[in-house]
Amino acid sequence: MPKRTAKPAGDKRVKVTLVKSTIGFGRKQAAVVEGLGLRRVRHTIEIADTPATRGMIHKIRHLVTVGD
């Protein structure tokens, strides 16, 4: 069976905004927020829309908003 080739990350992007502080939530969730590159409340970043980043967003879905 042939190996799958990954699509270029530049095709799809997603905007993520931190809308709630990580204080009072687990340290793992704070680490995910930091791993995405979000620094403070109302900080917006644009990242590649990959399964890995979607999984990270899913872990902190109660702290962020997602836009296209």
KEFI-565457 format. One line per field, with one value per atom (N, C-alpha, C, O): residue number from 0; residue in three letters; atom name; z, x negated, y. Coordinates in steps of 0.02 Angstrom, whole numbers, plus 50000, padded with zeros to 5 digits. Atoms other than C-alpha are relative to their C-alpha. Example, Ala and Ser with C-alpha at 12.3 -4.5 7.8 and 13.67 -1.06 7.14 Angstrom:
<recs>
nr: 0,0,0,0,1,1,1,1
rest: Ala,Ala,Ala,Ala,Ser,Ser,Ser,Ser
atom: N,CA,C,O,N,CA,C,O
up: 50000,50390,50000,50033,49997,50357,50037,50045
east: 49955,49385,49955,49903,50042,49316,50039,50014
north: 49941,49775,50060,50059,49941,49947,50055,50110
</recs>
This chain:
<recs>
nr: 0,0,0,0,1,1,1,1,2,2,2,2,3,3,3,3,4,4,4,4,5,5,5,5,6,6,6,6,7,7,7,7,8,8,8,8,9,9,9,9,10,10,10,10,11,11,11,11,12,12,12,12,13,13,13,13,14,14,14,14,15,15,15,15,16,16,16,16,17,17,17,17,18,18,18,18,19,19,19,19,20,20,20,20,21,21,21,21,22,22,22,22,23,23,23,23,24,24,24,24,25,25,25,25,26,26,26,26,27,27,27,27,28,28,28,28,29,29,29,29,30,30,30,30,31,31,31,31,32,32,32,32,33,33,33,33,34,34,34,34,35,35,35,35,36,36,36,36,37,37,37,37,38,38,38,38,39,39,39,39,40,40,40,40,41,41,41,41,42,42,42,42,43,43,43,43,44,44,44,44,45,45,45,45,46,46,46,46,47,47,47,47,48,48,48,48,49,49,49,49,50,50,50,50,51,51,51,51,52,52,52,52,53,53,53,53,54,54,54,54,55,55,55,55,56,56,56,56,57,57,57,57,58,58,58,58,59,59,59,59,60,60,60,60,61,61,61,61,62,62,62,62,63,63,63,63,64,64,64,64,65,65,65,65,66,66,66,66,67,67,67,67
rest: Met,Met,Met,Met,Pro,Pro,Pro,Pro,Lys,Lys,Lys,Lys,Arg,Arg,Arg,Arg,Thr,Thr,Thr,Thr,Ala,Ala,Ala,Ala,Lys,Lys,Lys,Lys,Pro,Pro,Pro,Pro,Ala,Ala,Ala,Ala,Gly,Gly,Gly,Gly,Asp,Asp,Asp,Asp,Lys,Lys,Lys,Lys,Arg,Arg,Arg,Arg,Val,Val,Val,Val,Lys,Lys,Lys,Lys,Val,Val,Val,Val,Thr,Thr,Thr,Thr,Leu,Leu,Leu,Leu,Val,Val,Val,Val,Lys,Lys,Lys,Lys,Ser,Ser,Ser,Ser,Thr,Thr,Thr,Thr,Ile,Ile,Ile,Ile,Gly,Gly,Gly,Gly,Phe,Phe,Phe,Phe,Gly,Gly,Gly,Gly,Arg,Arg,Arg,Arg,Lys,Lys,Lys,Lys,Gln,Gln,Gln,Gln,Ala,Ala,Ala,Ala,Ala,Ala,Ala,Ala,Val,Val,Val,Val,Val,Val,Val,Val,Glu,Glu,Glu,Glu,Gly,Gly,Gly,Gly,Leu,Leu,Leu,Leu,Gly,Gly,Gly,Gly,Leu,Leu,Leu,Leu,Arg,Arg,Arg,Arg,Arg,Arg,Arg,Arg,Val,Val,Val,Val,Arg,Arg,Arg,Arg,His,His,His,His,Thr,Thr,Thr,Thr,Ile,Ile,Ile,Ile,Glu,Glu,Glu,Glu,Ile,Ile,Ile,Ile,Ala,Ala,Ala,Ala,Asp,Asp,Asp,Asp,Thr,Thr,Thr,Thr,Pro,Pro,Pro,Pro,Ala,Ala,Ala,Ala,Thr,Thr,Thr,Thr,Arg,Arg,Arg,Arg,Gly,Gly,Gly,Gly,Met,Met,Met,Met,Ile,Ile,Ile,Ile,His,His,His,His,Lys,Lys,Lys,Lys,Ile,Ile,Ile,Ile,Arg,Arg,Arg,Arg,His,His,His,His,Leu,Leu,Leu,Leu,Val,Val,Val,Val,Thr,Thr,Thr,Thr,Val,Val,Val,Val,Gly,Gly,Gly,Gly,Asp,Asp,Asp,Asp
atom: N,CA,C,O,N,CA,C,O,N,CA,C,O,N,CA,C,O,N,CA,C,O,N,CA,C,O,N,CA,C,O,N,CA,C,O,N,CA,C,O,N,CA,C,O,N,CA,C,O,N,CA,C,O,N,CA,C,O,N,CA,C,O,N,CA,C,O,N,CA,C,O,N,CA,C,O,N,CA,C,O,N,CA,C,O,N,CA,C,O,N,CA,C,O,N,CA,C,O,N,CA,C,O,N,CA,C,O,N,CA,C,O,N,CA,C,O,N,CA,C,O,N,CA,C,O,N,CA,C,O,N,CA,C,O,N,CA,C,O,N,CA,C,O,N,CA,C,O,N,CA,C,O,N,CA,C,O,N,CA,C,O,N,CA,C,O,N,CA,C,O,N,CA,C,O,N,CA,C,O,N,CA,C,O,N,CA,C,O,N,CA,C,O,N,CA,C,O,N,CA,C,O,N,CA,C,O,N,CA,C,O,N,CA,C,O,N,CA,C,O,N,CA,C,O,N,CA,C,O,N,CA,C,O,N,CA,C,O,N,CA,C,O,N,CA,C,O,N,CA,C,O,N,CA,C,O,N,CA,C,O,N,CA,C,O,N,CA,C,O,N,CA,C,O,N,CA,C,O,N,CA,C,O,N,CA,C,O,N,CA,C,O,N,CA,C,O,N,CA,C,O,N,CA,C,O
up: 50000,50000,50000,50040,50002,49955,50061,50091,49944,50090,49981,49923,50011,50108,50002,50041,49998,50070,50031,50015,49966,50178,49952,49909,50040,50097,50027,50087,49975,50108,50051,50044,49945,50266,49979,50013,50021,50169,49969,49957,50032,50093,50044,50023,49956,50240,50064,50093,49938,50387,50042,50016,49954,50540,50052,50075,49950,50659,50067,50072,49933,50844,50047,50046,49953,50979,50070,50083,49929,51166,50031,50032,49972,51249,50075,50107,49929,51424,50028,49996,49968,51544,50018,50029,49982,51584,50076,50100,49927,51770,50023,50002,49975,51860,49960,49978,50041,51724,50008,50036,49990,51718,49966,49919,50028,51682,49928,49888,50068,51528,49950,49894,50044,51454,49990,49935,50006,51491,49953,49916,50044,51403,49927,49882,50068,51250,49973,49915,50021,51244,49983,49932,50013,51255,49938,49899,50058,51124,49935,49883,50059,51002,49985,49930,50009,51029,50024,50012,49972,51117,50064,50107,49944,51243,50052,50111,49953,51322,49975,49917,50019,51320,49944,49945,50061,51154,49951,49905,50048,51066,49945,49960,50057,50891,49961,49949,50042,50790,49940,49942,50059,50619,49990,49980,50004,50608,49946,49922,50051,50483,50027,50085,49981,50486,49987,49933,50004,50519,50053,50100,49947,50620,50068,50119,49936,50754,50033,50093,49971,50777,50016,50065,49984,50769,50066,50105,49936,50911,50059,50111,49947,51014,50013,50071,49993,50981,50036,50077,49969,51032,50076,50114,49929,51200,50039,50098,49965,51241,49968,49969,50036,51146,50044,50019,49954,51302,50015,50047,49986,51308,49938,49943,50062,51124,49954,49962,50055,50975,49936,49932,50061,50801,49941,49936,50060,50638,49940,49946,50061,50458,49973,49922
east: 49958,50000,49956,49909,50043,49926,50011,50065,49996,49888,50039,50038,49964,49997,49951,49904,50041,49919,50040,50099,49966,49962,50011,49968,49986,50044,49960,49945,50036,49951,50042,50103,49965,49996,50028,50070,49979,50021,50070,50096,49934,50187,50054,50089,49945,50304,49971,49924,50019,50286,50062,50118,49945,50394,49978,49922,50014,50405,50027,50084,49981,50409,49989,49936,50003,50445,50012,50061,49992,50421,50050,50038,49948,50579,50009,50045,49994,50562,49932,49893,50064,50415,49993,50043,50013,50334,49998,49992,50001,50336,50062,50118,49945,50442,50011,50052,49996,50421,49934,49886,50059,50294,49937,49940,50065,50110,49991,49959,50005,50125,50035,50011,49965,50251,49961,49959,50043,50136,49942,49920,50055,49997,50022,49984,49974,50107,50008,49991,49992,50148,49931,49923,50068,49962,49971,49936,50025,49922,50028,49995,49970,50041,49971,49976,50029,49952,50043,50029,49956,50093,49968,49947,50036,50021,50044,50027,49957,50164,50072,50084,49930,50353,50009,49979,49986,50417,49942,49941,50055,50256,50022,50047,49979,50291,49938,49892,50053,50176,50031,50089,49978,50190,49952,49892,50042,50127,50025,50082,49982,50128,50056,50055,49943,50288,49980,49993,50021,50217,50036,50064,49969,50284,49968,50003,50034,50154,50025,50040,49977,50207,50075,50097,49929,50391,50009,50054,49997,50359,49983,50014,50018,50276,50057,50073,49943,50421,50058,50092,49946,50543,49989,50037,50015,50454,50017,50034,49987,50479,50058,50059,49945,50640,50042,50075,49963,50718,49963,49990,50040,50578,49989,49967,50015,50567,50061,50110,49953,50670,49959,49901,50034,50628,50036,50097,49972,50653,49959,49905,50035,50604,49956,49923
north: 49941,50000,50062,50066,49940,50171,50044,50045,49954,50296,50062,50083,49938,50447,50058,50059,49940,50613,50056,50065,49945,50761,50058,50072,49941,50910,50058,50060,49940,51075,50037,50043,49966,51169,50068,50095,49934,51330,50002,50057,50001,51274,50029,50075,49978,51298,50029,50003,49967,51415,50010,50014,49989,51440,50053,50052,49949,51589,49976,49953,50021,51550,50059,50091,49945,51679,49974,49939,50018,51652,50048,50109,49957,51718,49992,50031,50012,51647,49982,49948,50013,51639,49926,49891,50070,51472,49990,49934,50005,51512,49961,49976,50041,51382,49937,49895,50061,51251,49963,49990,50042,51111,50026,50066,49979,51136,49974,50007,50027,51026,50046,50056,49954,51147,50064,50091,49940,51294,49985,50029,50019,51199,49997,50014,50002,51173,50071,50085,49930,51359,50029,50063,49976,51399,49967,50000,50036,51267,50027,50025,49969,51350,50069,50094,49934,51515,50056,50115,49948,51606,50027,49988,49971,51728,50033,50034,49965,51824,49999,49980,49999,51843,50051,50105,49961,51915,50001,50042,50007,51865,49952,49897,50041,51796,49978,50018,50027,51684,49966,49946,50036,51607,49942,49952,50060,51428,49954,49961,50049,51286,49955,49935,50043,51183,49927,49900,50070,51009,49960,49989,50040,50863,50011,50008,49988,50899,50064,50065,49937,51080,49996,50026,50009,51031,49963,49978,50036,50909,50044,50039,49953,51045,50048,50063,49955,51162,49965,49995,50038,51026,49993,49995,50006,51006,50063,50060,49937,51191,50038,50100,49969,51224,50046,50091,49957,51304,50065,50109,49941,51434,50044,50101,49965,51486,50005,49970,49998,51539,49987,50006,50019,51476,50033,50030,49970,51570,49979,49951,50021,51541,50053,50043
</recs>
